[in-house]
């Protein structure tokens, strides 16, 4: 009997792995709904297709792609903190070796009109002084626009 249970469990795990798929989220409302339902969501950014502002100057965006899972997040309804638009905020920090160790901090603000602001900063691990500060702007990709920010949930 134990062998049958083991076979059934292994079969179910295999089916889940083989047939697992991701679902693309096309707008702010879908994203917020899935996060509020406890779903695991991943963001993928095509930075080369974003507008880059660094030091109050528009620059050429790097041909780079980055992604991460959304863990901790906060939602602020319109005018809840003086903000005219509702927005979702989340961030992540990694210690990387980029010619020496440095903190790589990225913060996302996803607005209820589907626009996105991504702040990328490098901070010195000794005194937290900023060695890079860049802002990328785009919108959520809905499959019809040129938005460079994609959201996916695992089904």
Backbone bond lengths (Angstrom), bond angles and torsions (degrees), N, CA, C in turn:
res aa  C-N    CA-C-N  psi(-1)  N-CA   C-N-CA  omega(-1)  CA-C   N-CA-C  phi
1 X - - - 1.452 - - 1.530 111.33 -
2 X 1.324 117.00 -39.31 1.450 120.79 179.64 1.524 110.94 -63.03
3 X 1.322 116.71 -34.55 1.462 120.21 179.19 1.524 110.94 -65.47
4 X 1.314 117.65 -37.69 1.461 121.35 179.35 1.523 109.87 -64.81
5 X 1.341 116.36 -44.78 1.470 119.80 177.49 1.525 110.89 -60.32
6 X 1.301 117.02 -43.47 1.450 122.09 179.96 1.529 110.84 -62.31
7 X 1.312 116.82 -43.91 1.463 121.48 179.05 1.532 110.44 -63.82
8 X 1.323 117.58 -42.83 1.469 121.50 179.40 1.529 110.18 -63.41
9 X 1.317 117.10 -45.10 1.465 121.07 179.70 1.517 110.32 -63.13
10 X 1.309 118.13 -46.32 1.463 120.87 178.43 1.528 111.41 -61.22
11 X 1.331 116.72 -39.25 1.459 121.16 178.01 1.526 111.04 -63.07
12 X 1.333 116.81 -44.86 1.466 120.57 179.69 1.530 111.67 -64.01
13 X 1.324 116.51 -40.37 1.465 120.04 177.65 1.520 109.87 -64.20
14 X 1.318 117.34 -44.79 1.455 121.45 179.89 1.529 111.24 -62.27
15 X 1.320 117.80 -43.25 1.465 121.39 178.49 1.525 109.92 -61.49
16 X 1.332 116.91 -42.45 1.461 120.85 -179.95 1.526 110.97 -63.72
17 X 1.315 118.13 -40.78 1.464 121.71 -179.90 1.527 110.82 -70.29
18 X 1.310 116.99 -45.15 1.465 121.25 -176.55 1.527 111.32 -69.07
19 X 1.318 117.29 -39.83 1.461 120.28 -174.13 1.524 113.59 -101.89
20 X 1.328 118.03 4.94 1.464 119.88 177.10 1.519 108.78 -63.90
21 X 1.311 115.93 141.78 1.449 119.85 179.10 1.518 109.16 -144.35
22 X 1.293 114.25 163.47 1.452 118.89 177.22 1.518 109.20 -103.65
23 X 1.309 114.77 149.10 1.462 122.10 177.76 1.520 107.16 -114.11
24 X 1.331 116.70 125.74 1.461 121.46 178.98 1.525 109.24 -77.80
25 X 1.322 115.06 133.87 1.458 121.19 176.12 1.525 107.36 -100.43
26 X 1.320 116.96 128.56 1.461 120.96 -168.77 1.521 115.83 -102.68
27 X 1.337 118.04 -4.72 1.459 118.42 -179.12 1.523 110.95 -159.97
28 X 1.316 114.73 172.08 1.455 122.35 -177.00 1.530 111.89 -58.36
29 X 1.333 116.99 -44.86 1.468 120.18 -177.35 1.521 111.82 -61.48
30 X 1.333 117.39 -42.81 1.468 120.35 177.68 1.523 110.60 -63.38
31 X 1.330 116.54 -43.47 1.462 121.02 -179.98 1.521 111.01 -60.53
32 X 1.314 117.67 -50.82 1.461 121.09 -178.35 1.527 111.14 -62.65
33 X 1.320 117.06 -40.68 1.473 120.71 179.18 1.525 110.61 -60.40
34 X 1.321 117.65 -46.98 1.465 120.82 -177.69 1.530 111.06 -65.53
35 X 1.329 117.12 -42.26 1.468 119.42 177.97 1.525 111.00 -63.59
36 X 1.333 116.96 -43.29 1.460 120.60 -179.77 1.526 112.32 -68.16
37 X 1.333 117.04 -21.50 1.466 121.41 175.35 1.524 112.10 -86.05
38 X 1.327 116.80 1.44 1.460 120.78 177.85 1.512 114.90 83.63
39 X 1.317 116.95 12.91 1.463 120.28 -179.98 1.526 110.68 -73.21
40 X 1.324 115.70 153.02 1.458 121.79 175.30 1.522 107.45 -86.74
41 X 1.332 115.64 123.18 1.464 121.24 -176.74 1.524 108.95 -124.39
42 X 1.309 114.58 141.46 1.463 121.78 178.33 1.526 108.56 -118.82
43 X 1.327 116.18 142.84 1.458 121.87 175.30 1.527 108.16 -111.45
44 X 1.330 116.55 138.14 1.460 123.10 175.89 1.524 106.84 -127.98
45 X 1.337 115.93 128.83 1.465 121.14 -177.05 1.518 109.96 -119.66
46 X 1.311 116.05 130.48 1.461 123.27 172.68 1.532 106.10 -98.31
47 X 1.335 115.09 88.96 1.458 120.87 -172.50 1.527 113.02 -59.78
48 X 1.312 117.92 -32.47 1.463 121.11 179.99 1.510 113.63 -62.09
49 X 1.330 117.22 -19.05 1.460 121.79 179.02 1.526 112.58 -99.73
50 X 1.319 117.00 6.15 1.462 122.13 178.43 1.528 110.07 -96.59
51 X 1.321 115.45 160.11 1.466 121.65 170.40 1.526 106.35 -85.56
52 X 1.323 117.51 128.95 1.469 122.78 -177.94 1.518 110.05 -110.36
53 X 1.341 115.05 126.58 1.461 121.48 173.48 1.531 106.86 -118.94
54 X 1.320 115.49 123.54 1.466 121.60 178.76 1.516 107.78 -136.10
55 X 1.341 116.48 122.89 1.460 119.36 -178.86 1.519 112.90 61.42
56 X 1.325 117.71 39.95 1.475 123.71 -179.47 1.525 113.31 61.68
57 X 1.330 116.03 22.47 1.456 121.08 -179.01 1.526 108.90 -131.30
58 X 1.337 116.41 134.34 1.464 119.61 176.33 1.518 108.94 -76.34
59 X 1.318 116.43 131.86 1.461 122.09 -178.37 1.526 109.42 -128.20
60 X 1.314 116.15 170.35 1.462 121.75 176.01 1.522 108.72 -75.83
61 X 1.315 115.87 127.48 1.467 120.68 179.52 1.519 110.41 -72.37
62 X 1.334 117.49 144.20 1.465 119.98 178.61 1.521 110.99 -70.93
63 X 1.310 116.05 148.90 1.465 121.84 175.66 1.523 107.12 -79.36
64 X 1.319 115.84 81.16 1.463 121.92 -175.45 1.529 109.28 -139.53
65 X 1.308 115.53 153.48 1.461 122.48 176.78 1.513 107.15 -129.06
66 X 1.318 116.37 136.40 1.464 120.89 178.37 1.515 109.71 -136.13
67 X 1.309 115.34 155.38 1.456 119.88 179.33 1.509 111.67 -152.29
68 X 1.329 115.24 156.47 1.452 120.57 176.93 1.518 109.35 -163.36
69 X 1.311 113.91 159.10 1.459 119.59 172.19 1.513 108.53 -80.33
70 X 1.324 115.49 147.43 1.457 119.83 174.46 1.523 106.93 -89.45
71 X 1.310 115.69 116.66 1.466 120.87 177.94 1.512 109.06 -99.12
72 X 1.301 115.68 -100.15 1.453 121.66 178.57 1.527 109.10 -73.80
73 X 1.322 116.61 134.83 1.462 121.02 178.45 1.516 109.13 -145.62
74 X 1.327 115.08 164.38 1.461 121.63 175.01 1.520 108.13 -136.10
75 X 1.335 115.52 143.32 1.459 121.41 174.62 1.522 108.06 -117.12
76 X 1.325 116.08 134.78 1.451 122.37 177.52 1.523 108.53 -121.87
77 X 1.326 117.13 113.76 1.464 121.76 178.52 1.524 109.28 -64.86
78 X 1.337 117.60 157.65 1.466 119.50 178.34 1.530 111.57 -53.21
79 X 1.314 115.31 134.35 1.464 125.50 177.80 1.529 114.07 67.31
80 X 1.337 118.01 10.16 1.475 119.49 179.13 1.525 111.80 -70.23
81 X 1.334 117.27 -29.08 1.470 121.87 176.74 1.533 109.33 -134.15
82 X 1.340 115.19 33.61 1.461 120.20 -178.30 1.516 113.68 82.52
83 X 1.310 117.50 9.55 1.465 122.86 -178.09 1.528 110.66 -89.48
84 X 1.327 118.27 124.43 1.467 119.85 -179.59 1.529 113.49 -66.92
85 X 1.328 117.26 -31.76 1.470 121.04 179.07 1.529 108.68 -111.37
86 X 1.337 116.35 144.81 1.452 119.75 171.81 1.515 109.22 -69.21
87 X 1.340 116.21 150.32 1.456 118.34 177.74 1.519 111.44 -152.98
88 X 1.317 113.05 158.42 1.450 124.70 176.95 1.519 106.29 -112.21
89 X 1.333 117.60 134.85 1.462 120.69 -179.44 1.524 109.89 -128.91
90 X 1.328 115.90 139.60 1.458 122.20 173.78 1.514 108.25 -155.44
91 X 1.326 116.21 158.19 1.465 120.02 -177.35 1.517 109.83 -150.97
92 X 1.331 114.02 169.78 1.461 120.80 178.78 1.524 108.57 -155.58
93 X 1.330 115.66 144.35 1.459 121.30 178.09 1.519 109.38 -128.08
94 X 1.337 116.13 135.00 1.467 123.06 175.53 1.514 108.96 -127.92
95 X 1.304 116.31 145.03 1.461 120.95 169.69 1.519 106.46 -88.96
96 X 1.344 116.43 120.81 1.460 120.79 -178.57 1.520 109.31 -122.83
97 X 1.319 115.62 164.52 1.459 121.09 174.49 1.522 107.00 -109.04
98 X 1.309 115.47 105.81 1.460 122.64 -177.65 1.531 107.17 -127.40
99 X 1.339 115.04 72.11 1.462 120.14 -172.59 1.517 111.02 72.30
100 X 1.289 117.06 26.39 1.466 126.07 -173.03 1.512 107.79 133.06
101 X 1.304 116.39 156.49 1.464 119.57 -177.22 1.527 111.11 -71.68
102 X 1.335 114.16 139.33 1.455 121.34 -178.44 1.529 108.21 -154.70
103 X 1.326 116.88 149.89 1.461 120.51 174.65 1.525 109.13 -84.36
104 X 1.341 115.52 130.26 1.456 122.94 175.90 1.532 106.21 -105.35
105 X 1.323 116.47 110.09 1.461 123.06 -177.43 1.517 108.82 -110.85
106 X 1.325 116.84 132.17 1.460 121.14 176.56 1.523 108.17 -132.04
107 X 1.339 115.23 132.58 1.464 121.23 -179.93 1.523 108.68 -126.16
108 X 1.316 116.05 135.02 1.458 122.78 179.20 1.522 109.69 -112.21
109 X 1.328 115.62 136.81 1.458 122.30 167.33 1.527 106.13 -124.09
110 X 1.319 115.10 115.00 1.461 121.66 179.99 1.523 106.23 -107.34
111 X 1.316 117.35 117.27 1.465 121.74 -175.51 1.526 111.35 -92.66
112 X 1.336 115.41 156.66 1.465 120.07 -175.93 1.533 113.35 -69.08
113 X 1.343 118.19 -5.51 1.467 120.88 172.77 1.536 111.09 -97.63
114 X 1.356 116.22 13.97 1.473 125.24 176.55 1.524 114.01 76.35
115 X 1.331 118.48 6.63 1.457 120.06 174.78 1.526 109.30 -82.82
116 X 1.330 115.36 156.18 1.458 121.73 -174.31 1.524 109.70 -134.87
117 X 1.329 115.76 136.55 1.460 122.32 170.94 1.524 107.12 -121.92
118 X 1.328 115.60 126.51 1.464 121.64 178.88 1.520 107.37 -118.30
119 X 1.320 116.15 123.40 1.457 121.55 176.35 1.518 108.21 -104.53
120 X 1.328 116.59 124.26 1.474 122.27 177.61 1.524 107.72 -116.53
121 X 1.327 115.29 128.37 1.456 120.06 -179.07 1.523 110.21 -136.75
122 X 1.328 115.89 145.71 1.454 122.69 168.81 1.524 106.61 -108.02
123 X 1.323 116.79 127.75 1.457 121.38 179.62 1.523 109.74 -121.02
124 X 1.320 114.88 134.70 1.463 121.60 177.87 1.530 108.75 -64.92
125 X 1.346 118.25 127.75 1.466 119.92 -178.05 1.528 113.74 -68.70
126 X 1.328 117.90 -16.37 1.460 120.10 179.77 1.515 113.08 -79.24
127 X 1.326 116.22 -47.87 1.474 119.35 -175.75 1.533 113.00 -128.01
128 X 1.320 117.53 4.02 1.465 124.44 178.61 1.535 113.27 64.27
129 X 1.318 117.14 17.03 1.464 119.01 176.08 1.528 108.92 -67.74
130 X 1.332 116.12 144.23 1.464 120.81 -178.29 1.514 110.59 -79.00
131 X 1.322 114.69 129.24 1.459 120.79 176.32 1.520 111.34 -107.07
132 X 1.325 116.91 -13.24 1.463 122.88 174.93 1.515 107.18 -154.38
133 X 1.327 115.78 141.52 1.458 121.23 177.45 1.522 107.69 -147.48
134 X 1.339 116.44 108.37 1.459 121.26 -176.90 1.521 109.82 -130.55
135 X 1.321 115.68 147.87 1.465 121.78 176.54 1.526 109.08 -123.49
136 X 1.319 114.80 128.10 1.454 122.14 178.74 1.525 108.21 -110.48
137 X 1.334 116.57 139.70 1.460 121.77 -178.52 1.517 109.87 -126.53
138 X 1.328 115.52 136.68 1.458 121.20 176.49 1.517 107.71 -162.34
139 X 1.326 115.61 -154.78 1.453 122.13 175.79 1.521 108.88 -145.43
140 X 1.319 115.27 165.73 1.459 120.31 177.61 1.523 108.37 -66.62
141 X 1.321 116.52 129.72 1.460 120.76 177.58 1.520 108.88 -73.23
142 X 1.335 116.26 123.81 1.467 120.47 179.70 1.524 112.40 -108.26
143 X 1.329 116.36 10.41 1.460 120.53 -179.64 1.515 113.28 89.56
144 X 1.338 117.30 -12.93 1.464 121.35 -179.37 1.523 111.57 -119.91
145 X 1.323 117.29 -19.66 1.464 120.53 -178.26 1.527 109.88 -102.77
146 X 1.319 115.81 -175.23 1.463 120.76 179.55 1.522 111.35 -102.74
147 X 1.325 116.50 23.62 1.460 120.74 178.94 1.522 111.34 -57.66
148 X 1.316 115.44 140.08 1.467 121.02 -175.55 1.520 112.98 -101.23
149 X 1.346 117.17 3.55 1.462 121.33 -177.01 1.531 108.46 -114.91
150 X 1.329 114.95 121.64 1.465 122.12 -175.98 1.521 109.10 -115.82
151 X 1.328 116.54 140.12 1.462 121.74 175.88 1.518 108.88 -122.39
152 X 1.342 115.50 138.27 1.469 121.44 -179.76 1.511 109.51 -135.99
153 X 1.328 115.41 143.02 1.451 120.01 169.64 1.522 108.34 -116.98
154 X 1.299 115.66 148.83 1.476 121.28 178.21 1.507 108.66 -83.40
155 X 1.309 116.97 129.92 1.466 119.78 175.96 1.504 110.21 -102.10
